[in-house]
Amino acid sequence: MREASQAIFRAYDIRGRYPADLDESIAYRVGLSFAKMLGGGGRVLVGRDVRLSGPSLSQALIAGLLDGGVGVEDAGMVPTPVLYLGVVELGYNGGVQVTASHNPPEWNGFKLVMGDGETVSEVRGMSTLKKIFFEEVKVDRTRKAEAEKVDIITHYIERVKGLVRLRRRVKLLVDFSNGAGGVIGPRLLREIGCDLTPLNEEPDGRFPAHPPEPTPETLKQLAEMMRSGDADLGAGLDGDSDRSVFIDDQGRFLEGDLTLAVLLHGLDEKGRIVYDVSCGSVVEEVGLRLGFEPVLSRTGRAFMLSKVREVGAVIGGEKSNHIYFSELHGFDDGLYAVARMAELVSRLDQPLSKLVDSLPRYYASSIRVVEVPDELKQRVVERVAELLRPKALRIIDIDGVKAFFRDGWVLVRPSNTMPQVKYTAESKTQDGLNKLILMAEEAIREVLKTSV
């Protein structure tokens, strides 16, 4: 039984490189620990994404869960949001998705949820699970994993079809990134009324077309097809399909804050909306104009989901393109976001690009990253905050540091899932944006070249 590093236990999942950071023996102990955390009884739903290490890690996890006394039902290869919905609506005591989401192919990990769908995270249960894993579980026997196979896809498809109504057929291009979305997405999107042209829909854990992180770089083919064709909407999914990004009919990539601002135009119910600190001013401005009450949150699924539920928000969104839906218990769901965006487009009497062009204009950067070891990234951000604070008009520090200046703002924060520091900025002018990005980069470089 190999030793495990504490570093694989992150803010809201367990994640690392396979087999360097985690392997089947660690997967077994995760299952055993989660079973003990759940009291050694009940039912747990297990799923996995397309990664090549998924089947063996899933079976080892299931063995640990069974040895820990819980009943296990195996959903097989499914998108992560399908598992979340299954846990809550089909009455499980917990769930585990074997996935590393958008990370490169050699990564894998575990997203764990309780029976109410709340993420096992630093704000709920991760410290308990970690303590059990390192201090309490005794691995003194193993057994062949036996779990009942279960179909949760049918329930998910029927549930979504009951929520989405297109007024006309929508010409849709979707890049499934060879991820788990390809298991279910083409069927779902066609059944709700989309004329779908899929790209890279075959699930393949090698991710041969491009990395499973949907970015302007990885979605170049999709953007070009949108510019040269007559499709109404383009979308790209990440590896486990809990996140989607959108490309309008002009081939323009929409950051998550723009996506959230667009989706607000399709909501009949008013109320609170939750957005993370990375989002631009467009969310608050459009939200207030349309009669919503904006609420700020920390970045990350565990924090966003909790905040959406806490304030009873009708929708939530992150700049990274996670969109959270109240009608799905607050869960973030990339496939459902595509369905809802297609529904909105079907109701417009103009192209999506016209709606995008009507939104308040700010100059914003994409989220950029600097590789920083996990043990140093928090201190790096703290030091950057010290450098920015004297120059700023005001500071928000609920998640890293968001420093506001006369013509915009800069955000620098530690990644919750990777050994990285992330930064972004927004300004009223392109020149202002360039200066703010340069300010952030210079501050980060200055900190990194000194001892932290």
N, C-alpha and C positions, 0 to 999 in steps of 0.2 A: 504494500500500500504506500503510494508516494506521498510526500509531504506537499501540502498546498500553501501557496502564498496568500497572505491576507489581501493582497492587491486585487485579486479576482473578485472580491466583494465590493461592488461599486454602489453608487448612490441609489440606484433602483433596479439593478440586476446583478447577476454573476456572469463575468465575461473574461475571456482571455484567448490566447492562441492555442490551437490544438496541434500536437499534444504537449507543447512546451509548457503551457500554463495550466491546462486542465485536460484530463483524460477520463477514461471510463471509471477508474477507481474514485476519482473526485465526484463524478456524476452519481455514482452509487451513494456516496456519503451525503451529497446534497439531497437525494431522495430520502435517505434515512433520517436526516436532520429535519427536513420539512414534515415528514410523517410524525416525528416526535413533537414538533412545534404545533401540529394540529391535534395533538392529544392521542395519537395512535389509533384513530378511527375515522370513519367517514369515507367519502369518495373523492378521488382526485382525477381530474381530466388532464391528459398529457397530449401535447402535439409537438410538431417540429417543422422547421423550414427546410430548404432544399440542400443544405450544406452536406458535403460528402461524409462528414463525421457524425451527422445527425442520427442515423439509424442506430449505431453502436452506443452513442451517448444516451439516446432515448431509452434503449433497452436496459442499460446500466442504471439509469435514473429510476426506471420502473421497478427494477429489482430492489433498489433501496427503499422505495415507497412501500412495496409489498412486505418486505422484511420489517418495516416499521409499523405494520398493522393496518394500513389503509387499503381500501379497495381502489383499483386503478382501471380507468377506461382510456384506451388509446385511440386518439382521433387520427393518427398518422400525419401525413403531410398536409398542413392547412396554414392559411395566413394567421398571424398572431391575433388580429381582431376577431376572427371567427372563434378562436379558443376562448377569448375573453367573454364573448356573448354567450357561448355554450356554458361556461362556468356559472354565470349568474342565472340564466333563464332555464337551464336544465337541472339546476339544483345540486351542484357539486359543492364540496367543502373547500375546495381550492383547485388551482390549476398551475401547470408548468408548461411553458413553451420553450423548446430547445432551439435557440436562435442567437445569432449575433447581429440581427437586424441589417444595417447597411455596411457593416465592417467587411474587410476583404475576406476571400474564401477560406483562409487558414484560421480564421477566428470562429469561435462558437461560444455558447453560454446558455444561461437559463433566465427566463423572465417568469417570476412567480407571482401569483395573485391569490388573495383570500377568497372566501365564498361570496363576498359582496363585490368582488372585482377590484378592490383596492390593491395597489402594487405593494409587494413586500419591498420596502425601501428604507432609507435612513429615517424617514418619518413614521414608518409603521413596520416594525418587525425584523428589519435586517440585522440589527444588533443582536436580537434574540437568536435568530437563525445562525448567525456567525458564531455566537458563543456555543450553541449546541454543536455546531460543526467541529469546532476546534477543541472543545473541552468535554463534551458529554457523550457523543455517540461512540459506541464500542462496536467495532465491526468484528464479530466473532463467528459469523456464518454467512453463507451466500446461498442463493437458490436460483433456479431457472426462472426468469421473469415470465409471468403469466398475467396477461391483462386482456380484458374483453375489448374487442374492436368495436368502435362506435362511429356512426355517421352524424356529424354535427353540421355538415355543409348544407344539407337540405333545409334544416331549421333556419340557418342564416339566410339563405336565398329567399325563402318565403317571407322572412321577417323584413328584409330590405324591400322586396317587391311590394309589401304592404305599406311602405313609407314613401315611396317615390312614384310620382305620376308625371310622365312627360306629355307635353301638349302637342308635340310633333316629333318626328324622328330626328335624331341628332347624328351628324356625321362625326365620328369619334376616332381618333388615333391614340392608342395606348401602348407605351413601351413597358412591358412587364419585367424587364431587367433579368429575365431567366429566373425570377424569384417565385415565391409561394403564391403570389397573386395569380400566376398562370394556371393554378390548379382549379380556380373557381371563377376568375374574373371574366373571361370571354363569355361563358354561359350566362352569368348574372347580367352583364351589360347588354347583351343581346336580348335577354328576356324582358328587360325594362323598356326596350324600344330604341336602342342605339344601333346605327349602322357602323359596326366596329371593324376597324382595320388594326389587328394586333401586330406588335413587333416583339420579338424575343420572348414569345409566350411560353416556350418549352421550358419547364423547370429544370435547372441544371446548376448544381452546386459549384461548378467551376466558374460560373458567370462569364461565359466565353465572349459575349457581345461587348460588355463593358462592366466596370465595377458596379455593385448593387447600391450605389449612392447616387440618387438622381440629382445631377447638377447641370449647369449649362454646358459643361464639357462632355459629360457622358450622354447627354440627350441631343447632341448636335444633329444626328440623323432625323430625329423626331422634329426638331425645329425646322430643318430644311424642308421636310415633307409638308409641314404646316404652311410654310411660306410659298411653296410651289403648287399646292393643291387647293382643294375647296372644302376642306374639313372645317367643322364649326369649333372644335375643341381638341386639344392635345393634352395628354397626361403621361407622367412617368412615375412608376411605383418603385419603392425601395425593396430590399431583399425579403422582408417578411410582411410587406404590404400594410404596415400600420401608418405609412406616410406616402403621400402623393404630391407631386408638383405639377403645375399647369402651364401650358403654353397656349397663348391666344391665337386667333386666326391670322395674325400678322407674324407669328413665329417668335413672339416675345415671351421670355421666361418670367413667371410671376413668383416673387418671393411669398412666403407664407402670410405676411401681414397684408399684402395686396389681395391674396386669395381670400383671407378673412373679410376684408373690406368689401370684396365683390359678393361673397356669400351672404352678407348682411342684407343685400338688396332682395334676396329671395326668401327671407324669413317673414312669415306672417305674424308670429308671436314676438312681441317686444319684451324686454327685460334686461338682465345683466349679461354682459359679454366679458369673458376673461381673456387677457392677452399677456404674453410674457415680456420681460424687460427688453428683449432683443427687437421687439416690434417697433415699427416706425410710428410717427405721429398720425399717419393716415388712418389708423384704426380708431384712435380716440376721436379724431375730427369727424370721420364718417359715422361712427357709432352715435355720437351725440346728435349729429344732424338728422339721423334716421330715427331718433327716439330711444336709443339704447343707453344703458348705464355701464361705462367701461370700468373694469376692475383689473388691477395689475397683479401679476404673479411671478414667482420664480420660474426659471426655465426648467423643463424636464417633466416627463410624463407623471411621475408620482405627485409632484407639486401641483401641476396643472389639473390633473384629475381631481385631486382633493379640493382644490380651490373652486373648480366648476361645480362640484357637488355641494361644497360648503355654502356658496352664495346662491345656489339654484340658477346658475347661468343657463341661457338658452343655447349658447355655443361658446367655444373657446378656441384659441389658435396661437401657434408659435411661429416665429419667423422661419424656423426650420421646416415648416409645412406640415407639422402635426396639427390636425383639426379635431376638436373634441365636440361630440354631439350629445345633447341632453336626451334625445329620443333613444340613444343607445347607451343609457346609463352613464353618460359622460365620457365614453371611451373615444380614443383617437382611432380612426379607421380610414386608411387610404382608399380602399375600394369604395366605401360608402361616400367618401368625399367626391370621388369621380362621379358617382351616380347623382349626388346632389348638385354638383356643378352642371352636369348634363341636363338635369331638370331645370335649373335656372336658365341655361342657354335656350332651352326649348320654349321658355316663356318670353324671351326678349324679342322685341320687334326690330332689333338692330344687331349687328355682330358684337361678340364679346369685346372685341378691341375698342369699340365705341364706349362701352361702359368703363373699361379700364382707363381710357383717355379722359373721362369725365371726373375721375378721382383727383383729389388734391395732389399736386406734384411736389415731391421732395426728391432730393438726390441722395441715394442710399447705396451702401456697399453690400455685397453678399457677406455672409459670415466667413471670416478668414481664420486660419488656425496656425499656431506655432507649436511644434512638438516640445513638450516639457514633461519630465518625469512626474509620475503621480505624486510622489512624496514632496515635490517642489512647487507644483502648480498653484496651490493656494497661497503660498508665501509670495510667489511671483506677482500674483494679482494684488495682494496686500501692498507690496512695494510700489507697484504701478499706481495704485490709488493714492499713496503718499505723494507721488510726483504730480498727479493731476489735480489733487484737491485744492492747492493754493491758486490754481488758474481758473477753476470752475465757478460758475454762478451758483450752482447747487449740485448736490450729489444724492443719488439713490444707491443704497448699498445692500438691498435685500438679496442680490445675487451678483457677486463680483462688484464692479463699480461702474455706474452709469453717470458720467460727468456731463453736465449741461453747460453750453457756452452761448454767446450771443446769437450765433447763427446755426446752432445745431447741437449734437451730442455725440459722445463716444462711449461705447460699452466694451469693457474687458472683463471676462469671466472665465473661471476654470470649467473645463468640460466635466460633465457628470459621468461619462462613460469611457473616455479615452485619456491617454497621457498627453493632454493638449491644453493650451490656453486659447480661447476664442476671442475675436474682437470684431466689431462692426461700428459703423458710424452713419450719421445722417446730417444733411445740411440743406439749407434753402437754395444753395447754389452749387454748381459743380466744383468751382474753385474752393469753396468752403469745405466741401466733402474731401477733396484732395488734401487740404491742410489738416483736417481732423484725423484722417487715416494716417498721415505722416506723423502727427503728434502721438498717436497710439503706438505706432511701430517704433518710433524713437524711444518712447518710454519703456516699452517691452525690451528693446535691445539693450538699453542702459541697465536695466535690472539684471538681464541675463548675463551680461559681461562682468558683473560684480558678484560677489558671493551672496547667495540668498538664504 
